[in-house]
Structures are given as C-alpha cells and as structure tokens.
Amino acid sequence: AVRAIEPLEAFGWTRGRLYFSDRPLGDVVAELRRYHRGWIIVANRDAAAVRVSGGLSLEDPDAAMAELARLSGMRMTRVAGRLLILR
C-alpha cells in the first residue's frame, strides 16, 4: 500500500538527527539503539507505550536518550557507561 511519509522523519538520519511525531517511546528507543554502543532498556510496557514527538541529535546517543527521557517524563539510569535504562 502506498502512503505519505514525513521527509524529516524518513531521512533525518542523513543529517545526523532522528525526528519523530506521536510515536511510542519504545519505537523511538529501538531506532536509537542502532546508534548506541551498549544496551538500552525500557523498563516496562507502560513506559514503552508513552507517545512522544521531537527531534534528537544522533552524534551523542547518551545525550539523546537523556533528552528522550525528559520529553517522555521518564527517568534514565546509566550503568557502567554501556547500559541505559528508561523507567
């Protein structure tokens, strides 16, 4: 099926950014996992279902996750520099 796309959301990565509009937090985190060298975990289903909109720089995935936590009202915990947990 053919559907319209939002160019910034589809191609923002070519400019080092991730854009999203009214997407579940779990989906956005799945995209960010591709740029993070460790593990990223969303602690529960309720948190993963929270809908978020915004744009994040992909240059520093840890900072992007901290901003995503702020946008979604979640808390981020960093463990040993490689594990990020959102809850």
C-alpha positions in Angstrom: 0.0 0.0 0.0 1.2 3.5 -0.8 1.2 6.0 2.0 2.6 9.5 2.5 5.7 9.9 4.6 7.2 12.8 6.5 10.5 13.5 4.9 12.3 14.7 8.1 11.2 11.5 9.9 12.2 9.3 7.0 15.6 10.9 6.1 16.6 12.9 9.2 19.4 10.4 9.9 21.2 11.6 6.8 21.7 14.9 8.7 22.6 13.2 12.0 19.1 13.7 13.5 16.2 11.5 14.4 12.8 13.1 14.1 9.6 11.5 15.3 6.0 12.6 15.7 3.4 11.0 18.1 5.4 7.7 18.2 5.6 5.2 21.0 8.7 5.7 23.2 9.6 2.0 22.6 9.7 2.6 18.8 11.9 5.7 19.2 14.3 3.8 21.6 14.5 1.0 19.0 15.8 3.5 16.5 18.3 5.0 18.9 19.7 1.5 19.8 21.2 1.5 16.3 23.5 4.4 17.3 24.3 3.4 20.9 27.3 1.1 21.6 25.7 -0.6 24.6 22.3 -1.7 25.7 19.1 0.5 26.0 16.2 -0.9 28.0 12.7 0.5 28.5 11.8 -0.9 32.0 8.1 -1.5 31.4 5.3 -1.7 28.8 3.6 1.4 30.1 6.8 3.4 29.6 7.2 2.0 26.1 3.7 3.0 25.1 4.1 6.7 26.0 3.7 8.7 22.8 6.5 11.3 22.1 7.3 13.9 19.5 10.5 15.7 18.8 14.0 15.6 17.3 17.3 14.3 18.7 20.9 14.5 17.6 22.5 11.2 16.8 26.0 12.4 17.5 25.7 11.6 21.2 23.3 8.8 21.8 23.6 9.1 25.6 22.6 12.7 25.5 19.8 11.9 23.0 18.5 9.3 25.5 18.6 11.8 28.3 16.6 14.2 26.2 14.1 11.5 25.3 13.7 10.7 29.0 13.0 14.4 29.6 10.5 14.6 26.7 8.6 11.5 27.9 8.6 12.3 31.6 10.8 9.2 32.3 14.0 8.8 34.3 17.2 7.4 32.8 19.7 5.4 34.7 23.2 4.8 33.3 25.0 1.7 34.4 28.7 1.2 33.8 28.6 3.6 30.8 27.1 1.0 28.5 23.6 0.3 29.8 20.8 2.9 29.8 17.5 2.1 31.5 14.4 4.2 31.0 11.6 3.9 33.6 
